[in-house]
């Protein structure tokens, strides 16, 4: 696939994805994405995003927890 931003080629990679669902932030590992080899822009297939939503709405294993700071630029 071709990157919309810089016009370079993308490659399939497994990445960590920050994913918001129902007002909660999750970090999901091993997510397949198309990643631009030049600028790093990521593209996710709709099927992959649907799979993440289904996983998070069901019982799932939590492998780690972390604190996240929320700040504002005002």
Buried (B, 14 or more C-beta within 10 A) or exposed (E): EEBEEEEEEBEEEEBEBEBEEEEEEBBBEEBBBBBBEEEEBBEBEEEBEEBBEEBBEEEEEEEEEEEEEEEEEE
